[in-house]
Amino acid sequence: MQRPVRYLELLARAAAHVDAHLDSDLGADVLAERAAMSRHHFHRIFRAYFGTTVQAYVTWRRLQRACELLAAGDRTVLEVALEVGYDSAQALAKAMRRELDTTPTAVRAGELPQWRRLFDRRSAPQDGASIEGDTMLKPQFVDVPALAVLTATGRGMDNGDMSGAAKQAYGELLPAVQAAGLAPRMASCIALFPDTPQGSDDQKVRLLGGVVFDHALAERCGTPSRPDIALTGSLAWTEVDAGRYAVFRHVGPYSELHRTWTAIYRDWLPATGHALRDAPPFELYVDDPQATPPERLRTDIYLPLP
């Protein structure tokens, strides 16, 4: 029997590493390795437990330590900056103005930093009992074949919502498929998330809008194919490896998907202790949003398992 994964213990390793290495590289990939978690899932698990992004947590710990050292008054601003991971006094001052609306001089003089400002701007949406029942947290377990997914890239997140990036990606992808005469063979529309968001308003984070030809994921029928099509713009073939997935059904607007994602990582995953495969999760859009009311839209979230 597989030993359950204790995610809080793993996250505690990452948090301890942050505190001990404030002057080092503390990117999400580095911390995922320290926590012995897949980089594809670490940031979502972290957000679900801590209520904020990995980068926001690192920034908070760096600035908290910087303020402690500045208040002590026995080091220069440059020395403080270097000790907490900033490469210059100017970089530290800029971060303090941006995140806390204060300066090193003001903190040294006794001004209290506005910590709430940092978390109000960088926190994940808070979700709790608003999820209807627990039906969404009872997944199906399915085996997915290897898929060649034709993708286009959209970028940007607005308060945790990537609908703008999805419109950008599908706005390029679907006309290209239509022009190539391949629309009748589109059997599944999915989205993959290859990046770790650096905040709830990260404008660089990517969403890969994709289509699968000749294989309907929802019905689990058909043989996936890779038809000829000119790869212009951001069009590319993205491979999804065969494997087992836990599939969660979300019903409602796409803008509310983050609630189900959070419930999966915060509630279902630690309760069941499942391990996760080192592969990206993805969303399957079951219904046509042009023909289905937002409150009835069905979206399946695929979580890769070993």
N, C-alpha and C positions, 0 to 999 in steps of 0.2 A: 504494500500500500504506500502511495506517495506521501511523504511527510508534508503537512501543511506549511505554507510559507507564512512567517510572522512579519508582516510588512512594517509594523511600527518599529520593531527592533532594527530592521534594515534601514529605515529612514533615520533612526537615531544615530546609526553609524555615519550617515551622510552629514547630519547636523553637527556631530562631534568633529568631523573632518573640517567643516567650515570654520568652526571656532578655533581650531588648532592651526589653520593655514590661511588666515585672512590675507596674507601677502602673496598668495599663490593663485594659479589658474583655478577658478572655481566654476567652470562651465557645467552645464547640465550633464554632458557626457562624462566628465570627470567624476561627478558626484554619483551618477548612475553606476559607474564601475565600483566606487567605494561601497555603494549599497548592494552590490551584486544583483542589480536589476537590469533588465533590458532597457536600453536608451529609448526605445520606442514607447515605453509605458511609464518610465520614471517620473516625467514631469506631470502626467495626469494623476498618478498616485500621490505625488507630493502635494499638488494643489488640493486634492480631495481631503487629505489629512490636515494640512497646514492652512488652508483657506487663502493661499497666495501663491504666486509663481516662485519657481526656484530662484530666478534672478532677483526678485523683490526681497526674498529672504536673505540672500547673500548681501544685497545692498544694505538692508536693515542692520545686519550684524556688523558689517564694516563701519557704517556710520555710527552705530551705537558705541563701538569700541573707540572710534575717533573722538567722539564727544567726551567719553570718559578721560581720554588722554589729554585732550585740550583743556578740560576743566581742572585737571591736576596741575597744569601750567608749567611743567618742567621740561617740555620738549618743543622744538620749533614745529611750525605747521608742516614743513617738508618732512621732518622726521616722522610725524604722525601719519602723514599721507602714505609714506613708503611702508610703514608698519602694517597698515590696513589694506594695502593692495592698490593704491593709486600711484601713478608714476610721477606726480608733481603736486605741489601745493595748490596750483591753479585747478588741477583736475578734482582734488578734494573739495575745494571751495565751490566749484561748479556743481558738483553732486549735492552738496549741502543746500545750495540755493534752490536747485531743481526739486529735490525730494523733501526738504524740511523748511524751506523758506527762511533760512538763516545763514550765518557765515561763521567761519572759525573764530573771528574776533568776538562776535556776539556770544558764542558759546563759552569762550574763555572768560568773558565778562559776567557770566552767570545766567544768560538767557536760556530758557528751556526749549529744546527743539520741538517742532510740531510732528510728533511721530504718527499721529492719526492721519496727517496729510499723505504720508508715504503709503500707508496701507489703503486709504480710501482710493488712491489713484492706481494702485497696483494689485489690489486683491481680486481673487476670483469671485464670481457671483455666489451668493450664499443660498444654498438650497437645503430644504429639510423635509418637513411633513407635507409640503406642497405636492410631492409626488403621489399620484393617486394609487393607494394600496401598494401592493408589492408585486403585481403581475408582471411589471417590466423587469423584475429582478429574478425571474424564473426562465432562464434561457433554454433554447434548444441547443443540442450539441450535434454539429454536422461536420462532415468531411467535405472539404472544398478541393476541387482539382486545381492543378497549376493553371494560371490564367495569364494570357497576354492582354494587357489592358491598354487601349489607346487613350492617352491622357493629354490634357492641356493644362497649363499652369495659371492659377490666379494667386494674388497676394493680398495680404492685409486682414487685420482682425479689429473689430470695433466692439469693445466691451465684451470680449469673449465670443462674439458672433462673426462667423466667416461667410455669411451669405453674400456679401459683396465680392469676395474672392471666388465664390462658387459661380456667380453670374458672369464674372470675367472669364473663368475657365470654360464654362459651358457655352458662353457666347462665342468663343473661338472654336470649340470642339464640334458642336452640333452642326453648324453650317458647313464645316469641312466634311463631315460624314455624309451630310445630305448631298453636297456637290459631287462626292465620289460615288453616289448611287448606292451607298451601303446602309441607308436608314432602315430598310426592311430587315436587316440582319442584326440590328442592335437589340440585344436581349436583356442587358442589365446596365444600369447607370450607377456608378459608385464614386466615392471620393476617398482619396488617401491623404494622409497628413504626415509628410516626411520630416518636418522640422519641429524643434522645441520652441514654443512661443516664449518670447522674452518679457511678456506682460499681456494684459488683457486688451491692449491697443497696439500690438506689434504690427507695424505696417509692412514688414518684410517676410513674415511667416507665409509659407506656401500651402496651398491646397491644390491637389491634383484631381481635377474632374476627369472621370474616365468612363469609357464604355467597353463592355465585353460583348463580343460578337458570337452569336449562335449558341450561347449557354445562358439559361435563365437561372440565376442564383436562387431566387425566391422559390421557384418550383423544383430546383435541382434537376434540371433536365437539359439535354443537348450537349454537343461536343464543342468546347471552346475552339475558336479559330483565330487566325491572324491574317486577314485579307490585305491585299496590296492597297496602299494609300500613300500619297505624297506627304512627307513629314515637313510641313512648312510651319513657320512661326514657332510656337512652343510645343507643337505636337511631337509626341514621342511614344514609344512602346515601353510600358512599365510592367515588370514581371511580378506576379504574386505567386509565391510558392504554394504548392499543395500542402494541406495540413488540416488539423482539427480546429474548430472554432466554437466558442460559445456565442450564440446569436440572440441578441436582445431586441425586442420590438418596441419602438417608440411610436406613439400615435399622437399627432399634433403638429403645430407649426415647427418649421426648421429652427426658428429663433429660440425654441425651448429645448432643443436637443442637448444643450449643455447640462440640463437638469438630470437627464438620464445617464449621460456620461459620468457625472459626478456621483450619482447613486451607485453605479457599477463599481467604480474604483474606491469609493468611500465605504459602502455598505456590503455589497455582494462579495467583492474580492476578499476582504479580510475575514468575512464570516465563513467563507468556504475554504480559504487557504489555498486556492488554486495557484499553481505556478503559471507564468506566461511565457510563451515562446518569443524569441528575439526576432520579431517580425512586426510590421506596422499593423494596427487595427484599421478597419475601414467601415464606411457607411454605404449601405445599399438603399437607393431611393426606389421604393416599390411602386409608388403611384406617380402619375403625371401631374405636376403642380398646376399645369394649365387647365386641367379638367377635374381637379379634386379640391374641395374646400380645405383651407389650412388646418382646421381642427380635425380633419379626417385623414390627413397625410400619414402614410405609414413609412417608417424608416427603420431598417434593421442595422444594428451595430454589431460588427464582427470582431470578436476578441480572440486572438490566436492562442491556442493552448498547445502544450507539448504533445 
